[in-house]
Amino acid sequence: MRTNMNAILLAAGLFSAVPAAAQTYDPRYPVCIEVYTIDGNTIDCSFTSMAQCTATASGQAAQCYANPYVVQNRQPGLGPSPPRRNR
């Protein structure tokens, strides 16, 4: 009886699992475009400048915006220095 219940729970868990969605925002590019169509909207983060994105969006139902997940390049030496220890 217990084996049957475990098998049922295992099967239910396997069939209820859904695949994970792919990442929408590419952190390597600072500008994204969202294009609106009848079927829904799509987001493409493959632009290096706002001008490049707005040229692509021209004539479409689309909107350009800054990528909220862009990776900022840090310059070495900029930022807080580590705390100093007294001897």
ABEGO torsion letter per residue (X at the ends): XAAAAAAAAAAAAAAABBBBBBBABBAABABBBBBBBAAEBBBBBABABAAAAAAAABGBBBBBBBBAABBBBBBBGBEBBBBBBBX
